């Protein structure tokens, strides 16, 4: 099974207000293991980035000035993700922005382009987290704390870093692969490693047995329960 964990950064919050994608980061999972294959691009959005957005991701207008346009990276992006399952935290946000870019590209080229959710299946880890942990915080930082994922390098949001962290969270949250060593550590993009919740080389768990006095006290308590209730305790 091929999955692509994906994240984007944008100029603002609403594509309906003309906001655009400025960064796409993807990491590949094959049969629930990080392969080291990544896709990462910064994109010139052809508009100004909101100050509020810069405070979140730190990507400035000056930095993006010489970056390629979405049209320039689209074919490479589609080739990387097509036919996979996209794993995205708060998928409607990223899918909405990608489809907005595709609609603009469609108008520019004058030809039909399929939406990203037609080219790929979508798994929303935010929905999954809310189902697993109702009533709790389920943003990426909260999930890192819950599943013991090290996100100490995450001072600002970044699409590639966040997709790597999300891959770790997703694997921990779905109870599968927990050790993600790569055969080729020098491969493009590298990969992060999920911190084991229970290390394979941990010391054996201590088995604590009841003392004679504790067993005697327990038996006396059961006798008292029987006298009070008129029924024989099951334990």
Buried (B, 14 or more C-beta within 10 A) or exposed (E): EBBBBBBBBBBBEEBEEEBBBBBBBBBBBEEBBBBBBBBBBBBBBEBEBBEEBBEEBEBEBEBBEEBBBBEEBBEEBBEBBEEBBBBBBBBEBBBBBBBBBBEBBBEEEEEEBEEBBEBBEBBBBBBBBEEBBEEEEBEBEBBBEBBEBEBEEBEEBBBBBBBBBBBBBBBBBBEEBBEBEBEEEEBEBBBBBBBEEEEEEEEEEEEEEEEEEEEEEEEEEBEEBEEEEEEEEEE
